[in-house]
């Protein structure tokens, strides 16, 4: 479990049933995620970009997170990631994923495809280019002489 704040006792107690650990801080979270079978993002507060979530998906890891962890990311279906509404829900999703390597593999593949289609460098560069060109066009239109 890769958290941004100290884990509450319920999460720590619940994690004992699984071969997992709660990690609040790591210097290289991408390297850590690569070594995981399942990523859990139990965030209850937070703002900003969702690098941990997007990296987990891009690395093809089945990812369970709260709505806060996935805020701003719109999933087309539940086979991309599991959104948990409570700690009990996190445990339910963990049980499902731990019990089925086929499910982990399917969700991991869907997660990777989703991340590549929305957040790969080529997609992001194209979006930035389009936004930049639209901004330039708006500025240029302010200075065009009226026709007629």
Secondary structure, DSSP 8 states (H G I E B T S, - for coil): -B-SS---HHHHHHHTTTT---BS--S-HHHHHHT-SEEEE--SS--S--HHHHHHHHTT-EEEEETTTTTT---SSTTT-EEESSHHHHHHHHHHHHH-HHHHHHHHHHHHHHHHHHHSHHHHHHHHHHHHHHHHHHHHHHHS----
